Amino acid sequence: MEDSKHGVGANAPEGVPRVAVLHVDAWLAVVDKPAGLMVHDSKLARGEQEFLADRLREQFGKPVLLVHRLDRATSGCLLLAFDRDTASALGKALMAREVEKHYLAVCRGWPEERFTIDHPLDGGPGKPEKKPAVTRFERLATTELEFASGGFPTSRYAVLRAEPGTGRFRQIRRHLKHASHHLIGDTSHGEGRHNRHFRMLGIHRMLLHAQRLAFVHPHTGERLAVDAPPDVEFGKALALFTPAPGASFAG
């Protein structure tokens, strides 16, 4: 298989930032989506002119088929295929919950060490039907910062590993809101005062990162585990935390 870490298989056009390629072969790729970039045009685009899917078609020099989606503000592992058969096989693996997905998230408060949120969610704008939605969480680290909040002189925050068992619209963000452990930097489902605290520290992005994808390659049978390192701004947030004994921010 070709290894994109050595610059094989992807060339960005001149003047266009190259999207980091974490894995590439003849059938599929995993890329590291930057925070703040829409994956594709949709009703949520709100006048956006640049989309990751277009950039990837130019960078790979051929059509790409997105196997799943990430929100505009989320960074990290995004899976795509180069042909319809591969896209179909990977889509079926996702539906069968055979693709392992790990996210890093920073939330308000100190939730318990391990917890599961089982709370149905609708499909977003224009899709009112609620469907089952399950997310498992593990607390990796905590911190207490000198920000007054809710009558207390300090504010508590935690780093979580999130493993969504389903793929509903903004699932992790909405589940954390449901548990009153709002995601930091989330302007739609978070808490403004805590977002402002982190902006004061120079952290302006939503703190949700798709850290790992692991799945069986539909053509080779090889199990792939692909990790995306947090970007500089997310790393700045992680530096504020003390990891729990034995815990790691690695995927």
Sequence and secondary structure as in RCSB ss.txt:
>XXXX:A:sequence
MEDSKHGVGANAPEGVPRVAVLHVDAWLAVVDKPAGLMVHDSKLARGEQEFLADRLREQFGKPVLLVHRLDRATS
GCLLLAFDRDTASALGKALMAREVEKHYLAVCRGWPEERFTIDHPLDGGPGKPEKKPAVTRFERLATTELEFASG
GFPTSRYAVLRAEPGTGRFRQIRRHLKHASHHLIGDTSHGEGRHNRHFRMLGIHRMLLHAQRLAFVHPHTGERLA
VDAPPDVEFGKALALFTPAPGASFAG
>XXXX:A:secstr
   GGGT S    TTS   EEEEE SSEEEEEE TT BSS  TT TT   BHHHHHHHHHTS  EESS   TT E
EEEEEESSHHHHHHHHHHHHTT SEEEEEEEEES   SEEEEE  B  STT    B  EEEEEEEEEEEES  BT
TBSSEEEEEEEEEESS  TTHHHHHHHHTT  BTT TTTS HHHHHHHHHTT  S  EEEEEEEEE TTT  EEE
EE    HHHHHHHTT EE TT  S  
